[in-house]
C-alpha cells in the first residue's frame, strides 16, 4: 500500500494559507521559519527544525500564536510550505510501516476504497506516537516483534485495531500468563486512547482485545 501524495504537518495554524505540496524534492531557498496564524513569516530562516522550535519557545509569545514551518518565503512575506527533510524521512518510515499490513488489505481493499485512506491516517498517527505496526502476515523479518495490528472491517467501514506482544510473551509465555494478560489489556486501552486523542472515533469491540476505529465526520484528514 502506497503513502498518499501529501503529508501531515505541524503548522496547523498556517495550513489554509500555504501552497499545496507537489513534490518531495528540495526547493532552492527553502528553510525553517516562524510563521503566525496567517502564514506570515515572523522569524528565520533557521538551519534546523530544532533551532526553529527553540526560537518558538523563547519568543515569549503565546504558544498558539507562532509555529515553526518549512518552506520558501514569498515576496509578500508569507510562507509557501514545502516538504522538509523531516517530512521525507517520516514518509519513508511510514511507507515501511504500511508494508507490514496484513494480506487482507491487498485481498479485500482496493486503492480507491475509503478504508485505504483511513488505514494510512491511523498508521501515520501511530507512527507519530512512536508505536510500530505489527507484521501480521510475516512480510518482513520483524514478525516476532509485535506492535499494532490493523485489520479491515468493510462491513463497518472501519479498521479493527489490536495489540500484539513480542512472540516471547504471546508464544513463549516468558513472563507468565498473568503478565501477558495485564500487558495485553493495558496496551489495548492505551492504543485506543492514543487514537482517540488524535481525533479518531474509537469503540471497544465487545469483549475482544481490540477497537473499531473510524474517521470523525467532517474532520479533515492530515493528507488534505
MOKAHU-V216817 format. One record per residue. RES is the residue in one small letter. SS is DSSP state (2 for helix, 1 for strand, 0 for the rest). PHI is phi in whole degrees, 0 to 359 (999 if undefined). Layout:
RES;SS;PHI
RES;SS;PHI
This chain:
x;0;999
x;0;269
x;0;281
x;0;301
x;0;278
x;0;176
x;0;219
x;0;283
x;0;235
x;0;282
x;0;268
x;2;302
x;2;298
x;2;257
x;2;298
x;2;277
x;2;241
x;0;249
x;0;289
x;0;295
x;0;275
x;0;244
x;0;210
x;0;267
x;0;282
x;0;301
x;0;250
x;0;300
x;0;85
x;0;279
x;1;185
x;1;266
x;1;221
x;1;258
x;1;231
x;1;268
x;0;294
x;0;256
x;0;66
x;1;275
x;1;290
x;1;241
x;1;189
x;1;117
x;1;279
x;1;245
x;0;291
x;0;220
x;2;297
x;2;300
x;2;297
x;2;295
x;2;294
x;2;295
x;2;294
x;2;298
x;2;293
x;2;272
x;0;290
x;0;83
x;0;266
x;0;308
x;0;298
x;0;265
x;0;272
x;1;225
x;1;223
x;1;274
x;1;212
x;1;251
x;1;168
x;1;243
x;1;283
x;0;283
x;0;296
x;0;274
x;0;90
x;1;268
x;1;254
x;1;264
x;1;293
x;0;222
x;0;298
x;0;262
x;2;303
x;2;297
x;2;298
x;2;295
x;2;294
x;2;294
x;2;297
x;2;296
x;2;296
x;2;297
x;2;300
x;2;295
x;2;294
x;2;295
x;0;296
x;0;272
x;0;300
x;0;295
x;0;301
x;2;304
x;2;294
x;2;283
x;2;279
x;2;253
x;0;241
x;0;271
x;0;296
x;0;274
x;0;290
x;2;304
x;2;295
x;2;296
x;2;295
x;2;295
x;2;293
x;2;294
x;2;298
x;2;295
x;2;299
x;2;296
x;2;297
x;2;295
x;2;297
x;2;295
x;0;279
x;0;86
x;0;257
x;0;278
x;1;276
x;0;274
x;0;278
x;0;294
x;0;257
x;0;70
x;0;283
x;0;236
x;0;276
x;0;251
x;2;302
x;2;283
x;2;282
x;0;86
x;1;137
x;1;270
x;1;265
x;1;240
x;1;239
x;1;290
x;1;231
x;0;303
x;0;298
x;0;264
x;0;50
x;1;221
x;1;243
x;1;276
x;1;245
x;1;219
x;1;243
x;1;244
x;0;275
x;0;303
x;2;303
x;2;300
x;2;268
x;2;288
x;0;251
x;0;273
x;0;53
x;0;297
x;0;249
x;0;93
x;2;293
x;2;296
x;2;298
x;2;300
x;2;295
x;2;295
x;2;298
x;2;299
x;2;294
x;2;296
x;2;289
x;2;299
x;2;295
x;2;297
x;2;299
x;2;297
x;2;292
x;2;298
x;2;293
x;2;297
x;2;294
x;0;274
x;0;98
x;0;277
x;1;272
x;1;234
x;1;226
x;1;297
x;0;271
x;0;56
x;0;270
x;0;286
x;0;276
x;1;201
x;1;232
x;1;267
x;1;232
x;1;235
x;0;278
x;0;290
x;0;299
x;0;75
x;0;266
x;0;295
x;0;276
x;0;290
x;0;267
x;0;272
